[in-house]
Each structure stands twice: as C-alpha cells, then as structure tokens.
Amino acid sequence: MKANILKSVAVGLMVLSLWSCKKDEDRIISDATPAGTLSASATSVNLNIAGAANTAVTFTFPAATVTGYQIPVTSTLQFALKGANFVNAKETVLSTTTYSATVAELNKMLLSLGATIGAPAEMEVRLKSAPAANAATYSNVVTISGTPYLASAWVYAPGAYHGWSFDTVDSLVSLTGNGIYEAVINMPADKLMFKITPKKAWDVAYGDGGGDALSTTGGDINAGTPGLKKITVDLNKNTYKIEKADSWGLIGDATPGGWDNDTDLKFINDGKGLWKLTVNLKVGEIKFRLNDAWDTNLGGADGKLTNGGDNIKVATAGNYTITLDTVEKTYTIVKN
C-alpha cells in the first residue's frame, strides 16, 4: 500500500514538472520587441505631376528583435487621413526597415483615402509590428501633409465599333492614376469585339484571357450584346468587367427623330461625366431623355434642368453642339 502511494506521488511530480517546462517554453516563444519609433524624411510634401517619379518621403524604423525561439515578425505601414483613427487604413507590408514613396504613390494614397484634388490634406502614418501568434503593437504616428493633384491616366479600347482605328478610338480614364480605368462606349450589333491597349499602338494589346481576365495573348474581348456599355479595366489585377450603361438622348420636333425617336448623345470619357452631341436642329423644341423613356426627362430654361421641366426652345435652325451634365443638371447649346 505504501509503495503504491509513493508511485502515485512520483507520477504526479513528473506531470507537474512537464507542465512547468511547457509554460516556460511558451514564455520564450513570445518574447518579441514592440514596434519601434517611426521616422519620416519630410512631413510636408510638394505634390505635382511634373515630379511624379521623384521620392516624396522616406520612412525608417528599427528592426524588430526576437529573443529565444525565433519567430517571424511582420512590419506594416498603415496610412489613414488625419482623425480617422486608422479605421479602414491602407496598408503596405514591408520587407526592409525603410520605405520610400514617390510623389505619384503618395498622391495616389491620399486620393484613395478620400482626400480632395486641389485641397490641402493631412495623412497619418504608423508602423504595425505583428509577431506570429502575438498581438500587434504600434509605433508613434507621423503626420504627412500635401495637396493631391489630378493624375488622370488613359488606356484605349480599339474595336470593331469604330473600325479598329486609333484615330477614332475611345479611351478609358483613371482619375487618380490607380490602374483602374472606366469608360462608357456604344457597341453596335455585329461590332462587339474590342481589345485594350495602354497606348495608341498594337505593341501591347490585352485580350480575353478567360474568366474576365486580361491577357496579352488573348483573343478579342466580346461585349456580349449591342448597346451602351460601361467598361471597367483593372490593370493591377489584369481583369475587366462589362455592364449595361444608361443612355441619354435628345428628343423633340427640332431633332432629326422628332418626338418619336431619340438622337443619342455620346458620353465623353474624360472624367467630367459629360454627354455631348453635334446635330442639325430645326426651329422647335427639345428635351433630354434617359434610356429612351419618359420616366426621366429633363427640361428647363437658362441652362438649368429639372425632371419634367419645360421644353427647351430652339429659335434658329442650324448645326449645334449640345453638352449635358447629368450630375449638376445643366446643359449648353452652342450654334456652330
């Protein structure tokens, strides 16, 4: 009996010893230094398109150190507009202890966070240090100020809809130069095929790579059905999307189609959201109509539009250039 008791005590001591070792091991694995001090080479930057390729700011910080068992530590820079408390922050994962951002990259970051073109903005930056299986720690916050600029960029969509000529090709625009481009293009029946080119040249041309992917070895992209299409191209992911787009037309007894048929306006892919039409008008009246229906019809005097507003008078016959701004609900009619 006494021997059995001694055996039980011995086994218990062994289990306790193993558990204690396990706890010591856990303490060694977890020992990583918190995020260090983040420094920036500048806190006020001059953002302009002429210097887009120049370095705007360089961030530096000390390397994280780990004692005991070596575990990976991920260092990430977080960017947010001042006062946002880093909610929905943009992140850049780092592989070294320095990170340099060009003027173009900093401008793009500010715009992606919601800063306004031409308005002074402040952006907060901090370092997030995340050891594996441990809670992240954060550095001090550095504030960078600058005024973002319009960094429009274009790609092109040569296709059957205009005879494949670069002289008349429609463009897709990226207002922030972030690699995502959009356009609204009319695709007539039997002329649905197109490609995407970074320049007005065929040396690089993106086609259909399957599954809405773009490929430089792919065939022509098919718009699917005729009509006005919103085309979105993401050259960061090499993908594209084609959606049905709203159309705006001119109707009235002063137009070629009278009150029965709309004369379509063309969307101008310059980022301003304007629709234009050059057309011969007779003396009479006109209105603007959405999607060939009367549910939304815009009219009014003095260049201002309201839904269901008065017919617009055309006092003199001739050739006119008409511009429609559907956001501001304004229009211009200029005799050529």
Contacts in CASP RR format, 6 or more apart in sequence:
PFRMAT RR
TARGET T0000
AUTHOR 0000-0000-0000
METHOD contacts of the structure
MODEL  1
MKANILKSVAVGLMVLSLWSCKKDEDRIISDATPAGTLSASATSVNLNIA
GAANTAVTFTFPAATVTGYQIPVTSTLQFALKGANFVNAKETVLSTTTYS
ATVAELNKMLLSLGATIGAPAEMEVRLKSAPAANAATYSNVVTISGTPYL
ASAWVYAPGAYHGWSFDTVDSLVSLTGNGIYEAVINMPADKLMFKITPKK
AWDVAYGDGGGDALSTTGGDINAGTPGLKKITVDLNKNTYKIEKADSWGL
IGDATPGGWDNDTDLKFINDGKGLWKLTVNLKVGEIKFRLNDAWDTNLGG
ADGKLTNGGDNIKVATAGNYTITLDTVEKTYTIVKN
25 69 0 8 1.000
28 67 0 8 1.000
28 68 0 8 1.000
28 69 0 8 1.000
29 68 0 8 1.000
29 69 0 8 1.000
29 71 0 8 1.000
29 133 0 8 1.000
30 131 0 8 1.000
30 133 0 8 1.000
30 134 0 8 1.000
31 66 0 8 1.000
31 67 0 8 1.000
31 68 0 8 1.000
32 64 0 8 1.000
32 65 0 8 1.000
32 66 0 8 1.000
32 67 0 8 1.000
32 71 0 8 1.000
32 73 0 8 1.000
32 129 0 8 1.000
32 131 0 8 1.000
32 134 0 8 1.000
33 64 0 8 1.000
33 65 0 8 1.000
33 66 0 8 1.000
33 129 0 8 1.000
34 129 0 8 1.000
34 137 0 8 1.000
35 61 0 8 1.000
35 64 0 8 1.000
35 75 0 8 1.000
35 127 0 8 1.000
35 128 0 8 1.000
35 129 0 8 1.000
35 136 0 8 1.000
35 137 0 8 1.000
35 138 0 8 1.000
35 139 0 8 1.000
36 61 0 8 1.000
36 62 0 8 1.000
36 64 0 8 1.000
36 127 0 8 1.000
36 129 0 8 1.000
36 139 0 8 1.000
37 61 0 8 1.000
37 62 0 8 1.000
37 139 0 8 1.000
37 140 0 8 1.000
38 59 0 8 1.000
38 60 0 8 1.000
38 61 0 8 1.000
38 125 0 8 1.000
38 126 0 8 1.000
38 127 0 8 1.000
38 139 0 8 1.000
38 140 0 8 1.000
38 141 0 8 1.000
38 142 0 8 1.000
39 59 0 8 1.000
39 60 0 8 1.000
39 61 0 8 1.000
39 142 0 8 1.000
40 57 0 8 1.000
40 58 0 8 1.000
40 59 0 8 1.000
40 125 0 8 1.000
40 142 0 8 1.000
40 144 0 8 1.000
41 57 0 8 1.000
41 58 0 8 1.000
41 59 0 8 1.000
41 60 0 8 1.000
42 56 0 8 1.000
42 57 0 8 1.000
42 144 0 8 1.000
43 142 0 8 1.000
43 143 0 8 1.000
43 144 0 8 1.000
43 145 0 8 1.000
44 144 0 8 1.000
44 145 0 8 1.000
44 146 0 8 1.000
45 56 0 8 1.000
45 57 0 8 1.000
45 103 0 8 1.000
45 106 0 8 1.000
45 144 0 8 1.000
45 145 0 8 1.000
45 146 0 8 1.000
46 103 0 8 1.000
46 146 0 8 1.000
47 56 0 8 1.000
47 103 0 8 1.000
47 106 0 8 1.000
47 107 0 8 1.000
47 110 0 8 1.000
47 146 0 8 1.000
47 147 0 8 1.000
47 148 0 8 1.000
47 149 0 8 1.000
48 103 0 8 1.000
48 149 0 8 1.000
49 149 0 8 1.000
49 150 0 8 1.000
49 151 0 8 1.000
51 103 0 8 1.000
52 102 0 8 1.000
52 103 0 8 1.000
52 104 0 8 1.000
52 107 0 8 1.000
52 151 0 8 1.000
53 102 0 8 1.000
53 103 0 8 1.000
53 104 0 8 1.000
54 102 0 8 1.000
54 103 0 8 1.000
55 100 0 8 1.000
55 101 0 8 1.000
55 102 0 8 1.000
55 103 0 8 1.000
56 101 0 8 1.000
56 102 0 8 1.000
56 103 0 8 1.000
56 105 0 8 1.000
56 106 0 8 1.000
57 100 0 8 1.000
57 101 0 8 1.000
57 106 0 8 1.000
57 144 0 8 1.000
58 98 0 8 1.000
58 99 0 8 1.000
58 100 0 8 1.000
58 101 0 8 1.000
59 77 0 8 1.000
59 98 0 8 1.000
59 99 0 8 1.000
59 100 0 8 1.000
59 101 0 8 1.000
59 125 0 8 1.000
59 127 0 8 1.000
59 142 0 8 1.000
60 97 0 8 1.000
60 98 0 8 1.000
61 75 0 8 1.000
61 97 0 8 1.000
61 127 0 8 1.000
61 139 0 8 1.000
62 97 0 8 1.000
63 97 0 8 1.000
64 73 0 8 1.000
64 75 0 8 1.000
64 129 0 8 1.000
64 131 0 8 1.000
66 73 0 8 1.000
66 131 0 8 1.000
71 131 0 8 1.000
71 132 0 8 1.000
71 133 0 8 1.000
71 134 0 8 1.000
72 131 0 8 1.000
72 132 0 8 1.000
73 129 0 8 1.000
73 130 0 8 1.000
73 131 0 8 1.000
73 132 0 8 1.000
74 93 0 8 1.000
74 129 0 8 1.000
74 130 0 8 1.000
74 131 0 8 1.000
74 132 0 8 1.000
75 93 0 8 1.000
75 94 0 8 1.000
75 97 0 8 1.000
75 127 0 8 1.000
75 128 0 8 1.000
75 129 0 8 1.000
75 130 0 8 1.000
76 91 0 8 1.000
76 92 0 8 1.000
76 93 0 8 1.000
76 94 0 8 1.000
76 127 0 8 1.000
76 128 0 8 1.000
76 130 0 8 1.000
77 91 0 8 1.000
77 92 0 8 1.000
77 94 0 8 1.000
77 99 0 8 1.000
77 125 0 8 1.000
77 126 0 8 1.000
77 127 0 8 1.000
77 128 0 8 1.000
78 86 0 8 1.000
78 89 0 8 1.000
78 90 0 8 1.000
78 91 0 8 1.000
78 125 0 8 1.000
78 126 0 8 1.000
78 127 0 8 1.000
78 128 0 8 1.000
78 138 0 8 1.000
79 89 0 8 1.000
79 90 0 8 1.000
79 91 0 8 1.000
79 92 0 8 1.000
79 109 0 8 1.000
79 113 0 8 1.000
79 123 0 8 1.000
79 124 0 8 1.000
79 125 0 8 1.000
80 86 0 8 1.000
80 87 0 8 1.000
80 88 0 8 1.000
80 89 0 8 1.000
80 90 0 8 1.000
80 113 0 8 1.000
80 123 0 8 1.000
80 124 0 8 1.000
81 113 0 8 1.000
81 114 0 8 1.000
81 115 0 8 1.000
81 121 0 8 1.000
81 122 0 8 1.000
81 123 0 8 1.000
81 124 0 8 1.000
82 122 0 8 1.000
82 123 0 8 1.000
82 124 0 8 1.000
82 143 0 8 1.000
83 124 0 8 1.000
84 113 0 8 1.000
84 124 0 8 1.000
86 124 0 8 1.000
86 126 0 8 1.000
90 109 0 8 1.000
90 112 0 8 1.000
90 113 0 8 1.000
91 128 0 8 1.000
92 99 0 8 1.000
101 109 0 8 1.000
104 151 0 8 1.000
106 144 0 8 1.000
107 148 0 8 1.000
107 149 0 8 1.000
107 151 0 8 1.000
107 176 0 8 1.000
108 151 0 8 1.000
108 176 0 8 1.000
108 177 0 8 1.000
108 178 0 8 1.000
109 123 0 8 1.000
110 121 0 8 1.000
110 123 0 8 1.000
110 146 0 8 1.000
110 148 0 8 1.000
111 117 0 8 1.000
111 148 0 8 1.000
111 151 0 8 1.000
111 176 0 8 1.000
111 178 0 8 1.000
112 176 0 8 1.000
112 178 0 8 1.000
113 123 0 8 1.000
115 121 0 8 1.000
115 123 0 8 1.000
115 148 0 8 1.000
116 148 0 8 1.000
117 148 0 8 1.000
117 149 0 8 1.000
117 150 0 8 1.000
118 147 0 8 1.000
118 148 0 8 1.000
118 149 0 8 1.000
118 150 0 8 1.000
119 147 0 8 1.000
119 148 0 8 1.000
120 145 0 8 1.000
120 146 0 8 1.000
120 147 0 8 1.000
121 145 0 8 1.000
121 146 0 8 1.000
121 147 0 8 1.000
121 148 0 8 1.000
122 143 0 8 1.000
122 144 0 8 1.000
122 145 0 8 1.000
122 146 0 8 1.000
123 143 0 8 1.000
123 144 0 8 1.000
123 145 0 8 1.000
123 146 0 8 1.000
124 141 0 8 1.000
124 142 0 8 1.000
124 143 0 8 1.000
124 144 0 8 1.000
125 141 0 8 1.000
125 142 0 8 1.000
125 143 0 8 1.000
125 144 0 8 1.000
126 138 0 8 1.000
126 139 0 8 1.000
126 140 0 8 1.000
126 141 0 8 1.000
126 142 0 8 1.000
127 138 0 8 1.000
127 139 0 8 1.000
128 136 0 8 1.000
128 137 0 8 1.000
128 138 0 8 1.000
128 139 0 8 1.000
129 136 0 8 1.000
129 137 0 8 1.000
129 138 0 8 1.000
129 139 0 8 1.000
130 136 0 8 1.000
130 137 0 8 1.000
150 175 0 8 1.000
151 175 0 8 1.000
151 176 0 8 1.000
151 177 0 8 1.000
152 173 0 8 1.000
152 174 0 8 1.000
152 175 0 8 1.000
152 177 0 8 1.000
152 270 0 8 1.000
152 271 0 8 1.000
153 173 0 8 1.000
153 174 0 8 1.000
153 177 0 8 1.000
153 179 0 8 1.000
153 181 0 8 1.000
154 171 0 8 1.000
154 172 0 8 1.000
154 173 0 8 1.000
154 174 0 8 1.000
154 181 0 8 1.000
155 171 0 8 1.000
155 172 0 8 1.000
155 174 0 8 1.000
155 181 0 8 1.000
155 196 0 8 1.000
155 197 0 8 1.000
155 198 0 8 1.000
155 233 0 8 1.000
155 235 0 8 1.000
156 166 0 8 1.000
156 169 0 8 1.000
156 170 0 8 1.000
156 171 0 8 1.000
156 172 0 8 1.000
156 196 0 8 1.000
156 197 0 8 1.000
156 198 0 8 1.000
156 199 0 8 1.000
156 200 0 8 1.000
157 169 0 8 1.000
157 170 0 8 1.000
157 171 0 8 1.000
157 172 0 8 1.000
157 183 0 8 1.000
157 185 0 8 1.000
157 194 0 8 1.000
157 195 0 8 1.000
157 196 0 8 1.000
157 197 0 8 1.000
157 231 0 8 1.000
158 164 0 8 1.000
158 165 0 8 1.000
158 166 0 8 1.000
158 169 0 8 1.000
158 194 0 8 1.000
158 195 0 8 1.000
158 197 0 8 1.000
158 205 0 8 1.000
159 169 0 8 1.000
159 191 0 8 1.000
159 193 0 8 1.000
159 194 0 8 1.000
159 195 0 8 1.000
159 220 0 8 1.000
160 190 0 8 1.000
160 191 0 8 1.000
160 192 0 8 1.000
160 193 0 8 1.000
160 194 0 8 1.000
161 170 0 8 1.000
161 185 0 8 1.000
161 186 0 8 1.000
161 187 0 8 1.000
161 188 0 8 1.000
161 191 0 8 1.000
161 192 0 8 1.000
161 194 0 8 1.000
162 168 0 8 1.000
162 169 0 8 1.000
162 170 0 8 1.000
163 191 0 8 1.000
166 200 0 8 1.000
166 201 0 8 1.000
169 200 0 8 1.000
170 183 0 8 1.000
170 185 0 8 1.000
170 269 0 8 1.000
171 183 0 8 1.000
171 269 0 8 1.000
172 181 0 8 1.000
172 182 0 8 1.000
172 183 0 8 1.000
172 196 0 8 1.000
172 231 0 8 1.000
172 233 0 8 1.000
172 269 0 8 1.000
173 181 0 8 1.000
173 182 0 8 1.000
173 183 0 8 1.000
173 269 0 8 1.000
173 270 0 8 1.000
173 271 0 8 1.000
174 180 0 8 1.000
174 181 0 8 1.000
174 182 0 8 1.000
175 271 0 8 1.000
178 236 0 8 1.000
179 234 0 8 1.000
179 235 0 8 1.000
179 236 0 8 1.000
180 232 0 8 1.000
180 233 0 8 1.000
180 234 0 8 1.000
180 235 0 8 1.000
180 236 0 8 1.000
181 232 0 8 1.000
181 233 0 8 1.000
181 234 0 8 1.000
181 235 0 8 1.000
182 230 0 8 1.000
182 231 0 8 1.000
182 232 0 8 1.000
182 233 0 8 1.000
182 269 0 8 1.000
183 230 0 8 1.000
183 231 0 8 1.000
183 267 0 8 1.000
183 269 0 8 1.000
184 228 0 8 1.000
184 229 0 8 1.000
184 230 0 8 1.000
184 231 0 8 1.000
184 245 0 8 1.000
184 267 0 8 1.000
184 269 0 8 1.000
185 194 0 8 1.000
185 228 0 8 1.000
185 229 0 8 1.000
185 231 0 8 1.000
185 267 0 8 1.000
185 269 0 8 1.000
186 227 0 8 1.000
186 228 0 8 1.000
186 229 0 8 1.000
186 264 0 8 1.000
186 266 0 8 1.000
187 194 0 8 1.000
187 223 0 8 1.000
187 224 0 8 1.000
187 225 0 8 1.000
187 226 0 8 1.000
187 227 0 8 1.000
187 228 0 8 1.000
187 229 0 8 1.000
188 226 0 8 1.000
188 227 0 8 1.000
189 226 0 8 1.000
190 226 0 8 1.000
191 226 0 8 1.000
192 222 0 8 1.000
192 223 0 8 1.000
192 224 0 8 1.000
192 225 0 8 1.000
192 226 0 8 1.000
193 220 0 8 1.000
193 221 0 8 1.000
193 222 0 8 1.000
193 223 0 8 1.000
194 220 0 8 1.000
194 221 0 8 1.000
194 223 0 8 1.000
195 205 0 8 1.000
195 206 0 8 1.000
195 207 0 8 1.000
195 219 0 8 1.000
195 220 0 8 1.000
195 221 0 8 1.000
196 205 0 8 1.000
196 206 0 8 1.000
196 207 0 8 1.000
196 214 0 8 1.000
196 221 0 8 1.000
196 233 0 8 1.000
196 240 0 8 1.000
197 204 0 8 1.000
197 205 0 8 1.000
197 206 0 8 1.000
198 204 0 8 1.000
198 235 0 8 1.000
204 216 0 8 1.000
205 216 0 8 1.000
206 214 0 8 1.000
206 215 0 8 1.000
206 216 0 8 1.000
206 218 0 8 1.000
206 233 0 8 1.000
206 238 0 8 1.000
206 240 0 8 1.000
207 214 0 8 1.000
207 215 0 8 1.000
207 216 0 8 1.000
207 218 0 8 1.000
207 219 0 8 1.000
207 220 0 8 1.000
207 221 0 8 1.000
208 214 0 8 1.000
208 215 0 8 1.000
208 218 0 8 1.000
208 219 0 8 1.000
208 220 0 8 1.000
208 221 0 8 1.000
208 222 0 8 1.000
209 215 0 8 1.000
209 217 0 8 1.000
209 218 0 8 1.000
209 219 0 8 1.000
212 239 0 8 1.000
212 240 0 8 1.000
212 241 0 8 1.000
213 238 0 8 1.000
213 239 0 8 1.000
213 240 0 8 1.000
214 233 0 8 1.000
214 235 0 8 1.000
214 238 0 8 1.000
214 239 0 8 1.000
214 240 0 8 1.000
215 238 0 8 1.000
221 240 0 8 1.000
221 242 0 8 1.000
223 229 0 8 1.000
223 231 0 8 1.000
223 242 0 8 1.000
224 242 0 8 1.000
227 244 0 8 1.000
227 247 0 8 1.000
228 244 0 8 1.000
228 245 0 8 1.000
228 246 0 8 1.000
228 247 0 8 1.000
228 267 0 8 1.000
229 242 0 8 1.000
229 243 0 8 1.000
229 244 0 8 1.000
229 245 0 8 1.000
230 242 0 8 1.000
230 243 0 8 1.000
230 244 0 8 1.000
230 245 0 8 1.000
231 240 0 8 1.000
231 241 0 8 1.000
231 242 0 8 1.000
232 240 0 8 1.000
232 241 0 8 1.000
232 242 0 8 1.000
232 243 0 8 1.000
233 239 0 8 1.000
233 240 0 8 1.000
234 240 0 8 1.000
245 267 0 8 1.000
246 290 0 8 1.000
246 291 0 8 1.000
247 264 0 8 1.000
247 265 0 8 1.000
247 290 0 8 1.000
247 291 0 8 1.000
247 292 0 8 1.000
248 264 0 8 1.000
248 265 0 8 1.000
248 275 0 8 1.000
248 288 0 8 1.000
248 289 0 8 1.000
248 290 0 8 1.000
248 324 0 8 1.000
248 326 0 8 1.000
249 262 0 8 1.000
249 263 0 8 1.000
249 264 0 8 1.000
249 265 0 8 1.000
249 277 0 8 1.000
249 288 0 8 1.000
249 289 0 8 1.000
249 290 0 8 1.000
249 292 0 8 1.000
250 262 0 8 1.000
250 263 0 8 1.000
250 264 0 8 1.000
250 265 0 8 1.000
250 277 0 8 1.000
250 279 0 8 1.000
250 286 0 8 1.000
250 287 0 8 1.000
250 288 0 8 1.000
250 289 0 8 1.000
250 322 0 8 1.000
251 257 0 8 1.000
251 258 0 8 1.000
251 259 0 8 1.000
251 261 0 8 1.000
251 262 0 8 1.000
251 263 0 8 1.000
251 286 0 8 1.000
251 287 0 8 1.000
251 288 0 8 1.000
251 289 0 8 1.000
251 297 0 8 1.000
252 258 0 8 1.000
252 259 0 8 1.000
252 284 0 8 1.000
252 285 0 8 1.000
252 286 0 8 1.000
252 287 0 8 1.000
252 311 0 8 1.000
253 259 0 8 1.000
253 282 0 8 1.000
253 284 0 8 1.000
253 285 0 8 1.000
254 281 0 8 1.000
254 282 0 8 1.000
254 283 0 8 1.000
254 284 0 8 1.000
254 285 0 8 1.000
254 286 0 8 1.000
254 314 0 8 1.000
255 263 0 8 1.000
255 279 0 8 1.000
255 281 0 8 1.000
255 282 0 8 1.000
255 286 0 8 1.000
256 263 0 8 1.000
256 279 0 8 1.000
256 280 0 8 1.000
257 263 0 8 1.000
262 289 0 8 1.000
262 292 0 8 1.000
263 277 0 8 1.000
263 279 0 8 1.000
264 277 0 8 1.000
265 275 0 8 1.000
265 276 0 8 1.000
265 277 0 8 1.000
265 288 0 8 1.000
265 322 0 8 1.000
265 324 0 8 1.000
266 275 0 8 1.000
266 276 0 8 1.000
266 277 0 8 1.000
267 273 0 8 1.000
267 274 0 8 1.000
267 275 0 8 1.000
268 274 0 8 1.000
268 275 0 8 1.000
268 276 0 8 1.000
272 325 0 8 1.000
273 325 0 8 1.000
273 326 0 8 1.000
273 327 0 8 1.000
274 323 0 8 1.000
274 324 0 8 1.000
274 325 0 8 1.000
275 323 0 8 1.000
275 324 0 8 1.000
275 325 0 8 1.000
275 326 0 8 1.000
276 321 0 8 1.000
276 322 0 8 1.000
276 323 0 8 1.000
276 324 0 8 1.000
277 321 0 8 1.000
277 322 0 8 1.000
278 319 0 8 1.000
278 320 0 8 1.000
278 321 0 8 1.000
278 322 0 8 1.000
278 336 0 8 1.000
279 319 0 8 1.000
279 320 0 8 1.000
279 322 0 8 1.000
280 317 0 8 1.000
280 318 0 8 1.000
280 319 0 8 1.000
280 320 0 8 1.000
281 314 0 8 1.000
281 317 0 8 1.000
281 318 0 8 1.000
281 319 0 8 1.000
281 320 0 8 1.000
282 314 0 8 1.000
282 317 0 8 1.000
282 318 0 8 1.000
283 314 0 8 1.000
283 315 0 8 1.000
283 316 0 8 1.000
283 317 0 8 1.000
284 313 0 8 1.000
284 314 0 8 1.000
285 311 0 8 1.000
285 312 0 8 1.000
285 313 0 8 1.000
285 314 0 8 1.000
286 311 0 8 1.000
286 312 0 8 1.000
286 314 0 8 1.000
287 297 0 8 1.000
287 298 0 8 1.000
287 299 0 8 1.000
287 309 0 8 1.000
287 311 0 8 1.000
287 312 0 8 1.000
288 297 0 8 1.000
288 298 0 8 1.000
288 299 0 8 1.000
288 305 0 8 1.000
288 324 0 8 1.000
288 331 0 8 1.000
289 296 0 8 1.000
289 297 0 8 1.000
289 298 0 8 1.000
290 296 0 8 1.000
290 297 0 8 1.000
296 307 0 8 1.000
297 307 0 8 1.000
297 308 0 8 1.000
297 309 0 8 1.000
298 305 0 8 1.000
298 306 0 8 1.000
298 307 0 8 1.000
298 308 0 8 1.000
298 309 0 8 1.000
298 324 0 8 1.000
298 329 0 8 1.000
298 331 0 8 1.000
299 305 0 8 1.000
299 306 0 8 1.000
299 308 0 8 1.000
299 309 0 8 1.000
299 310 0 8 1.000
299 311 0 8 1.000
299 312 0 8 1.000
300 306 0 8 1.000
300 309 0 8 1.000
300 310 0 8 1.000
300 311 0 8 1.000
300 312 0 8 1.000
301 310 0 8 1.000
301 312 0 8 1.000
301 313 0 8 1.000
303 330 0 8 1.000
303 331 0 8 1.000
303 332 0 8 1.000
304 329 0 8 1.000
304 330 0 8 1.000
305 329 0 8 1.000
305 330 0 8 1.000
305 331 0 8 1.000
306 329 0 8 1.000
312 331 0 8 1.000
312 333 0 8 1.000
314 320 0 8 1.000
314 333 0 8 1.000
316 335 0 8 1.000
318 335 0 8 1.000
318 336 0 8 1.000
319 335 0 8 1.000
319 336 0 8 1.000
320 333 0 8 1.000
320 334 0 8 1.000
320 335 0 8 1.000
320 336 0 8 1.000
321 333 0 8 1.000
321 334 0 8 1.000
321 336 0 8 1.000
322 331 0 8 1.000
322 332 0 8 1.000
322 333 0 8 1.000
322 334 0 8 1.000
323 331 0 8 1.000
323 332 0 8 1.000
323 334 0 8 1.000
324 331 0 8 1.000
325 331 0 8 1.000
END
